[in-house]
Amino acid sequence: MIKPISKVIKALAEERFTTEFPEEKESLPDSYRGMFRLDRDTCISCSACERICPNKTITMVGIITDRGEKVMPQIGIERCLFCALCAEVCPPKCLTLGKEYEVFVAYDKRDLIKRPEELE
């Protein structure tokens, strides 16, 4: 019984094996493609992003805005290639890719499906 307790005390005195999450963010290259951003005011509901997506991760869903009901892209980032074809084909350029990467951490796969309200 004393042997396991001594191992625990010894392990508590040793240095940790893992490092803490850094306080400052890593510098990212200019070509890095992170989380999507959607400007809901300029989206014209053309569905061009949905049609061009090679993995079919974008689906158009209805949301209620101050101007009434509108269809906008919902993105399943769990299957996204981050090819940026959707951002290139967007006529008003309301769909862009930012530099955020912390949002890709999720315990549940359903958290990786981002509705238009979450893309602002």
C-alpha positions, 0 to 999 in steps of 0.5 A, spaced: 500 500 500 505 504 501 509 503 494 503 506 490 502 512 495 510 513 494 509 513 486 504 518 486 508 523 491 514 522 486 510 524 480 507 530 483 514 532 485 516 531 477 516 536 472 510 536 467 510 533 461 505 537 457 506 544 456 500 550 457 497 553 452 501 559 449 498 566 451 500 569 444 498 566 438 502 563 433 504 567 427 500 565 421 502 565 413 498 570 409 496 564 405 492 561 411 485 559 411 481 559 417 474 560 419 469 562 415 466 569 415 459 571 412 456 578 412 449 577 412 447 584 410 450 583 403 449 576 402 444 575 396 442 568 397 445 566 390 447 559 392 453 559 388 457 557 394 453 551 395 453 549 387 461 550 387 463 546 393 467 540 391 465 536 398 458 539 398 459 541 405 455 548 404 447 547 404 443 553 404 438 554 410 433 559 411 434 564 417 429 570 419 433 577 418 430 584 419 428 584 412 424 578 412 426 570 411 432 569 407 436 563 405 444 563 407 450 558 407 450 553 413 457 550 413 459 543 415 467 545 417 468 537 419 468 536 411 471 542 408 477 542 404 478 550 405 479 550 398 476 557 398 472 556 391 466 558 395 469 565 397 472 566 390 465 565 386 461 569 391 459 575 387 458 580 393 464 577 396 460 576 403 463 569 404 471 570 406 476 565 410 479 569 416 485 567 420 481 564 426 483 557 428 481 556 435 473 554 433 476 548 430 476 544 437 469 541 438 467 535 443 461 533 438 461 533 431 455 537 431 458 543 433 462 543 427 456 545 423 456 552 423 449 556 421 449 563 418 448 566 425 455 563 427 459 565 421 459 573 423 
